[in-house]
C-alpha cells in the first residue's frame, strides 16, 4: 500500500474508452474501491492513437492495456506494451491486452516481425493470434496456475473460475518460441490452453486472456498490479526520474 500522504501512482489505462465495452464501464468502480482501501491512484485513460507517442507514457507507474480489440491503433497498443516491458513499468494486460502483449513480445523479442492478429490483419502470412476453437464471449472457465509463478503468488494454485469476453487466443504452435525467449506461461484452462503469461525478470508484467475486471469485487490480480504501481510511485529513483533526473 502507498503510505498515507505518499505520492499518488499514475496509472495509464490504455484503450479506446467506450460505454459498449463492459470492462471499461467497470473500471471506475474498481479504481474507487482501490482508493477506498488506501491506494493513492491517479488514473489516466490513454487512447491507443495517443499511445503511439512514447512521451505520453513517461512518468507512469503502471500501464494497463484494456480489452477492446480491435483497437483504433494496433501500433499504439503495441507501443504501450513495449514501454512497460523495456522501462520496467508494472504492466497488466487483459483480453485484448493479453493478445497484444504476446504480439509485441513475438515481434520485438522473438524476432517474428510478421506475426499478426487475424482479426486485424486476416491476410497476413503468419498469424500468432487466431480464433479460439470455441468462443469465450460471455463465458466462464476454469484456470489452473503454475506453482512458483508470480500469478500463483497472487492467486494461489487451487483451480479458479474466471470470466471471459473474447474470441481470440494464441496459436499453440508459437508457445515454444515464446518460452525460449523468456516469456513464462503460467496459467492454463482445463484443456491446457494458455490463459496467463508473465515475465519473470520484470517488476510486474502479467497478462491474462480472461478479464479480471469483470470479477465481483476487486480481483486479486488487479489489486496486486495496483499495489506494485503504488509502491513504484514511492521509490526515490522513480521520483527522481519524474523530475527529469537520469
Secondary structure, DSSP 8 states (H G I E B T S, - for coil): ---TT---EEEEEES---TTSHHHHHHHHHHHHHHHTT--EEEEEE-TTGGGSGGGGTT-SEEEE-S--S-S-HHHHHHHHHHHHHHT-EEEEETHHHHHHHHHHHHHTS--TTEEETTT-TT-SEEEEEE-SS--TT-EEEEEE-TTSHHHHHH-SS-EEEE---SEEE-GGGHHHHHHTTEEEEEE-TTS-EEEEEETTSSSEEEESS-GGGSSS--HHHHHHHHHHHHHHTSHHHHHHHTT--
